[in-house]
Amino acid sequence: MGFLSYLGALISPKKFINRHIAFTAMWDNTSKFTDQTHLLSGSHLNHSSVGRYSRVGKNSKLTYVTVGNYTAIKNNADKREYI
């Protein structure tokens, strides 16, 4: 799976349409977020969901995490929650 699961994020129109998503943000095809979510540069989502008006900091990596609405994740965070 690896690289292929992120292929959609590399060429995603969301990066060009939504001003809250940094060009270097990455997510796999199972991650979910809204148009009001802020994904800063270098942020990585892997099997995660981020709520409305939430912010994922620079170079943060979220794996198997559910983030609620109105939440801020600090820069360089590395959070893993396995189900």
C-alpha angles and dihedrals in degrees: 000000000000113000095016092061089059095046092094091056093052093061100023117142087216088080091059099037101041114061091198094068117080118225091239095050114116134198136168125238093263097054119100133202138152134243088259094057118107115218109183126205116299095010116147128202119192118179089335139126128213124198132227119296092007122137127215110201129231116292092001120150121206119187123182091346132141114206118193130220121292094017130141122208113200125239117276093016117159109195124173125178114174118201 
